[in-house]
Amino acid sequence: MKTVTIEKNDAGQRLDKFLTKAYPNLPQSMMYKSIRKKDIKLGGKRCAINTRLQEGNVLTLYLKDEFLQCEPEQFDFLKAPAKLNILYEDQNLLLLDKKPGLIVHPDENYHFDSLIARVQHYLYDKGEYNPHDENSFTPALVNRIDRNTGGIVMAAKNAETLRILNQKVKDRELCKLYLCLVAGHLSPKEATLKAFLEKNEKQNRVYISSQPSPEAKTIQTRYRVLQEKTGCSLVEVDLLTGRTHQIRAHMASIGHPLIGDGKYGTNAINKKFGLKYQALYSYKLRFDFRTDSGILSYLDKKEFEVKEIWFLPIFQRWD
């Protein structure tokens, strides 16, 4: 038997979602059966799969220990560096300036060093996160950007912040602006592009079309030319829809690929300018809350900007 007290970071979740995260060794079929047979009780009473947990609730689990094993003593995130480029930090969140080349989440090729692992290591060293003190929550990223793109990534330190910011992203109450270098000169100098994007998972790339199709999603990309040089332009982009590779693929589809982009750009252009990564940076974030923002209300109308963008000095040296 095991008793678990629901903490603040666990509150608000459905019972089955909590158990899935807290006890990964517990098979889902057994979990549902145990709830039905009252081997899992809430406050000593029978509970339902979709019961919403509240802070202070006590769960009693009449299950074998092998199904209740939690985190190992050695945490994988400690194998990642604790180094972060912090743009802003408070008790609820981190705003990070992710540099090109770093992945945001582990993949099959890069197990240990990722932005989220660095965040967890950093907070662990500060004493703000210890897996032993949490039943189901781990610090998490609110948004993600491509490995070879740089820019602002939000990390939530607690579950309430994560829920609020996820909803704000969904409701478009955050404004994220990008800077990029594109080949050629755009006309007009400011416009909103509309098209349809279809993702090919196997190829890890997307395709843009002017015509709708059953698998395609509508995209809108607003751009504004800030400066022009011979053969290229500095452009600010506002993503009105946030799809995979949207800026890179959309700009390439109109004949102005990002310089340095090996996937959607052209070898001749990339060789000419000689950039190591695609010249794309999520450089500005503004909180524009229109609805209740709870514990994050103090962020409303605040704006954060990355000042040092790796490709801007290079661009200014070009003729």
PyMOL commands that set and color helices and strands:
alter all, ss='L'
color gray80, all
select helices_A, chain A and resi 8-10+15-22+28-36+65-67+76-79+115-126+131-133+159-170+246-253+267-273+294-299+312-317
alter helices_A, ss='H'
color red, helices_A
select strands_A, chain A and resi 2-5+40-42+58-61+86-89+93-98+140-141+150-156+174-183+190-200+205-209+217-229+232-239+280-287+303-305
alter strands_A, ss='S'
color yellow, strands_A
deselect
rebuild
show_as cartoon
